[in-house]
Amino acid sequence: MKIIALLLALVLGLGFSMKQTANDQKEISFQHELNQYKSYPNLLPVVEVVGHKS
């Protein structure tokens, strides 16, 4: 019975660790993407007004 409890605790700990690693990886990826955009001077869209002059 102790071995089963130990294995269950090990599996739960491993699962939590993997979930935390995945969350950390997402956060690092997000920060890396934001850092890449800092090198661009302006990312606002260019708007062209097209119409008849009156």
Secondary structure, DSSP 8 states (H G I E B T S, - for coil): -HHHHHHHHHHHHHHHHHHHHHHHHHHHHHHHHHHHHTTSS-------------
